[in-house]
Amino acid sequence: MKSFLDGIARGTRHIALQSKLARMTRRFQHWSGEDQGRLDFYSQFAGPGSLVFDVGANVGNRSKVFIKLGAKVVGVEPQSFCANFLARVFRNEPNFQLVQKALGAAPGESEIMLSKTTTLSTMSKEWVEAVKATNRFEKATWEQTQTVEVETLDRLIAQYGRPDFVKVDVEGFEEQVVLGLSQSVGILSLETTPEFLTKTFRCIDRCLSIGPCEFQVSYGETMTFKLPDWVSADEIRSELLTMKNGDFGDLYIRFCESVPPRCEAGKLPR
C-alpha cells in the first residue's frame, strides 16, 4: 500500500511540475513591455554577432533579450530546475549554449543554497546572513542545498571566446566570480546592494588591477543609467554610497581598451 501511495504522490508531483513548466513557458514566449524595455537598454551592449555571458541566467529573461538582439549567448546556471527550463525553452535556439555550472574564483565543486524563489538561491552564506539581518526578503528561506560544479570566467573565455558583455547576477557571490577573471572583457555588469558594498568595491579594485576601467550604474529595474556619463572609480564609489536599505542596482564596468581615448590608469579625463 505504501509503495502504491508513494507512486500516486510522485505522479501528482510530476503532473504539477509539468503544469508549472507549461505556464512558465507560455509566459516566457510572450514578449512583454518589460522585455522591450530590457531590449532597448541592452542594445547598447549586444547586437548581431556579439558574444554575451549570462551568468546566473535563472529562467532566461535576459538571455531571450540578448538572443532577440542577435547575440550568441552562453547561459550559466547551476540550479537544476532553472537549467532544465532553459534547456526546454531554448532547445531549438542555435545561438544559446547552456552551461549548467556555477562560476567562482577557482574550478571545483561547491554548494548552492536553494530558495523556493529561484532568483534568491545563492552560493554565499554571508549574503544570506546579511539579507536576513536587514529583512530584505522577509519570507525567503534557504532550507535545501545542491552540490554544483564550479567553473571560472577565464576558463569560460578559453572555451567560448572573449565576451562583449557579461551579466553577473548571483546573489552576493559576485566577488568570487570576478576573482575568476584575469583579463579584460567588453563590459561587465554586477548586481550590487547596500549590504554588500564592501564586496562591490573589491570587485572594482579587481577590475582596475586588470586594466583601466570606467563605470556606470542602473538602479532597480529602471533599465536606465543613473549618471549622465561613465565615471571614474572614485566617483562611482561615491554614487553607490548613496544607496539606502532596500535599494539594489547593477554596476557596469567598461574596460577601457574598448574605448582607449577615454581613460588612463583607471581615471577619466575631466
C-alpha positions in Angstrom: 0.0 0.0 0.0 2.8 2.4 0.9 4.5 1.9 -2.5 1.2 2.5 -4.2 0.6 5.7 -2.4 4.2 6.8 -3.0 3.6 6.2 -6.7 0.5 8.3 -6.7 2.3 11.1 -4.9 5.2 11.0 -7.4 2.7 11.1 -10.3 0.9 14.0 -8.7 4.1 15.9 -8.2 5.1 15.2 -11.8 1.8 16.5 -13.2 2.1 19.6 -11.0 5.6 20.2 -12.3 4.7 19.8 -15.9 1.8 22.2 -15.4 4.1 24.7 -13.8 6.6 24.4 -16.7 3.9 24.8 -19.3 2.7 28.1 -17.6 6.2 29.4 -17.3 6.9 28.5 -21.0 3.8 30.5 -22.1 4.9 33.5 -20.1 8.4 33.2 -21.4 7.3 33.1 -25.0 5.1 36.2 -24.6 7.0 39.4 -25.4 6.2 41.9 -22.7 6.7 45.6 -22.1 9.4 44.6 -19.6 11.2 42.6 -22.3 11.1 45.6 -24.7 12.5 47.9 -22.1 15.4 45.5 -21.5 16.0 45.1 -25.2 16.1 48.9 -25.6 18.7 49.2 -22.7 20.8 46.2 -23.6 21.0 47.1 -27.2 24.0 49.4 -26.3 25.9 46.3 -25.2 24.9 43.5 -27.5 23.9 43.1 -31.2 24.2 40.8 -34.2 27.2 38.5 -33.8 28.2 39.7 -30.3 29.0 37.2 -27.6 27.2 37.5 -24.2 27.8 35.6 -21.0 24.6 35.5 -18.9 25.9 34.4 -15.5 23.1 33.5 -13.2 20.7 33.1 -16.2 17.9 31.7 -13.9 14.9 31.2 -16.2 16.3 33.2 -19.1 14.5 36.6 -19.0 17.8 38.3 -20.0 19.0 35.6 -22.3 15.9 35.8 -24.5 16.5 39.5 -24.9 20.2 39.1 -25.8 19.1 36.5 -28.4 16.5 38.8 -29.8 19.3 41.3 -30.3 21.1 38.8 -32.4 23.8 37.9 -29.9 25.3 34.5 -29.2 24.5 33.7 -25.6 26.3 31.4 -23.1 23.8 30.9 -20.2 25.5 29.9 -17.0 23.0 28.5 -14.4 23.7 25.8 -11.8 20.2 25.3 -10.4 18.7 22.1 -11.8 15.2 23.4 -12.1 16.3 26.5 -13.9 18.8 24.7 -16.2 16.1 22.2 -17.2 13.7 25.1 -18.0 16.4 26.8 -20.1 17.1 23.6 -22.0 13.4 23.3 -22.7 12.7 26.8 -24.0 16.0 27.2 -25.9 16.1 23.6 -27.3 15.8 24.9 -30.9 17.8 28.0 -30.5 21.3 27.7 -32.1 22.5 30.9 -30.5 22.1 29.7 -27.0 24.6 27.4 -25.1 23.7 26.2 -21.6 26.5 25.7 -19.1 24.9 24.0 -16.0 27.6 25.2 -13.6 28.3 28.0 -11.2 31.2 30.4 -11.6 33.7 31.2 -8.9 37.3 32.1 -8.1 38.6 28.6 -8.9 37.3 25.5 -10.6 35.9 22.7 -8.4 32.7 21.9 -6.5 30.6 23.8 -4.0 27.1 24.0 -2.6 24.4 26.4 -3.6 21.8 27.3 -1.0 18.4 26.9 -2.7 15.4 29.1 -2.2 11.8 28.4 -3.4 12.2 31.7 -5.1 14.9 30.6 -7.6 16.2 34.2 -8.0 17.3 34.2 -4.4 19.3 30.9 -4.5 23.0 31.7 -3.7 26.5 30.3 -3.1 27.1 32.9 -0.4 26.2 32.1 3.2 27.4 35.6 4.2 24.9 37.2 1.8 22.1 35.1 3.3 23.0 36.3 6.8 23.2 39.9 5.6 19.8 40.0 3.9 18.3 38.2 6.9 19.7 40.9 9.2 18.2 43.7 7.1 15.0 41.8 6.5 15.3 42.4 2.7 13.4 39.3 1.8 11.0 38.8 4.7 9.6 35.4 3.8 12.6 33.8 2.0 14.1 30.6 3.3 17.1 28.6 2.2 16.4 25.1 3.5 18.0 22.9 0.8 21.4 22.7 -0.9 22.6 21.3 -4.2 26.2 20.4 -5.0 27.3 22.1 -8.2 30.4 22.2 -10.4 32.2 25.5 -10.3 34.0 27.0 -13.3 35.8 30.3 -13.8 35.2 33.2 -16.2 38.8 32.7 -17.5 38.1 29.1 -18.4 34.7 30.0 -20.0 36.5 32.6 -22.1 39.1 30.0 -23.2 36.2 27.8 -24.3 33.8 30.3 -25.9 35.9 33.4 -26.6 36.1 36.9 -25.2 32.6 38.2 -24.5 31.4 41.7 -25.5 29.1 41.7 -22.4 29.0 39.7 -19.2 25.9 40.0 -17.0 26.5 38.6 -13.5 23.6 38.2 -11.1 24.5 35.7 -8.4 23.1 37.0 -5.1 26.2 38.0 -3.2 28.7 35.8 -5.0 29.8 38.4 -7.5 33.2 39.0 -6.0 34.1 35.3 -6.3 33.0 35.4 -10.0 35.2 38.4 -10.6 38.2 36.8 -8.9 38.0 34.1 -11.6 38.7 36.8 -14.2 42.2 37.9 -15.1 41.7 39.5 -18.5 39.5 42.3 -19.8 36.1 41.8 -21.4 33.9 44.3 -23.1 31.5 45.4 -20.4 30.8 43.6 -17.1 27.6 44.2 -15.0 27.4 43.1 -11.4 24.4 43.3 -9.1 25.0 45.4 -6.0 23.2 46.2 -2.8 23.9 48.3 0.3 24.6 45.2 2.4 27.5 44.2 0.2 29.1 47.4 -0.9 32.4 46.4 0.5 32.5 43.4 -1.8 31.3 45.6 -4.7 34.2 47.9 -4.1 36.6 45.0 -4.1 35.2 43.9 -7.5 36.0 47.5 -8.7 39.6 47.1 -7.4 39.9 43.7 -9.0 38.9 45.0 -12.4 41.2 48.0 -12.1 44.1 45.6 -11.5 43.3 44.0 -14.9 43.3 47.4 -16.6 41.8 50.9 -16.7 38.0 51.0 -16.4 35.1 53.4 -16.3 31.8 52.9 -14.5 28.0 53.4 -14.6 25.1 52.3 -12.5 21.4 51.5 -13.1 19.1 51.2 -10.0 16.3 48.8 -9.6 14.7 47.6 -12.8 14.7 51.1 -14.4 16.8 50.0 -17.4 18.3 53.4 -17.5 21.7 54.7 -16.4 21.6 56.9 -13.3 24.6 59.1 -14.3 24.9 61.3 -17.4 28.2 59.7 -18.4 30.6 57.0 -17.5 32.7 58.0 -14.5 35.9 57.1 -12.6 36.2 54.5 -9.8 36.2 57.2 -7.1 33.1 58.8 -8.5 31.2 55.5 -8.7 32.1 54.6 -5.2 30.7 57.9 -4.0 27.5 57.3 -6.0 27.0 53.8 -4.7 27.3 55.0 -1.1 24.1 57.0 -1.6 22.1 53.7 -1.8 19.7 53.2 1.1 18.5 50.0 2.7 16.3 48.1 0.3 17.9 49.6 -2.8 19.6 47.5 -5.4 21.2 48.0 -8.7 23.6 46.9 -11.4 27.1 48.3 -11.6 28.5 48.5 -15.1 32.2 48.2 -15.7 33.7 49.1 -19.1 37.2 48.0 -19.7 38.9 51.0 -21.4 40.8 49.1 -24.1 37.5 49.1 -25.9 37.4 53.0 -25.7 41.2 53.8 -25.4 40.9 57.7 -25.6 38.5 57.8 -22.6 40.7 56.8 -19.7 44.2 56.1 -18.5 45.3 54.3 -15.3 41.7 53.9 -14.1 40.9 57.6 -14.2 38.8 59.6 -16.7 39.7 63.0 -18.1 37.6 65.8 -16.7 
